[in-house]
């Protein structure tokens, strides 16, 4: 038995983590942050061809700083990297940071996704709003559950054929370790199979956490052809660079070294490949951070790492599907949400229609 979801089926099932979100509805973009109660071991692995990051090089196993104070996922492409400055100011006021002489410097790696062409109003004037959104997300950070879908950095996300979103999922393993993921799904590809409602991640679904539909039968011929953002709406169009990126954070309460955290990030990318088709293209900036709070030692480093890696794939794939499944309709978007496209036709009254978020 692989394990069961934690009480919240969320990254918040990792004790000691808080999560905060901020959304600018006019901008159609947002920011999400994960803050451990005390600095946590972290690493990262990038597999997309168009990443946008801040302070990720220091997460390599051979670099000096072992632990981070927080992680940031933001919209806004390179403009969104300013969100880390807002969170850094907040954390500095809290007295957090790596001690250098008599000065504490908060260690806050960040990654961004491209949502500049999603239909929101990006005329923000001289200064992008992401620094303020980073501060707001930090102020919002706590242990309260959050909805999958149009939350935080997921608010402006899109995929090839549907609105994207922010998803999360967890597993508690027989060893007692918990593994969880939080993923912002803004992919070049699609999370659903062909033209139907079924998710590529269906084999990993637990209960009906993203509809309980299973896999389609018979297998649709359309599933053999990948859906590509931009091209899905206009077959004559060419894919354009820098229009996507799926960002993930895989967290665990296991006690890991930076090298083990790096290995976990590498394996977790299999969850992208099992939930999105295609993934890791030259147009995506796909990356996964790992965060280890260190509360539970490994009894058997090799066997436990195998189990943690399998769980990381599972929670990442499920989080992707939950992010797309939970997205709500947007007036600014040409793309429908999953519920608009597949649940709305079954509605019998206006009360059953999916909500619209501006």
PyMOL commands that set and color helices and strands:
alter all, ss='L'
color gray80, all
select helices_A, chain A and resi 11-13+57-59+77-93+130-140+152-156+200-204+221-224+258-275+301-325+338-346+350-352
alter helices_A, ss='H'
color red, helices_A
select strands_A, chain A and resi 17-24+29-36+40-46+53-54+67-68+70-74+98-100+103-105+108-112+165-172+178-185+247-254+287-296+329-330+356-357
alter strands_A, ss='S'
color yellow, strands_A
deselect
rebuild
show_as cartoon
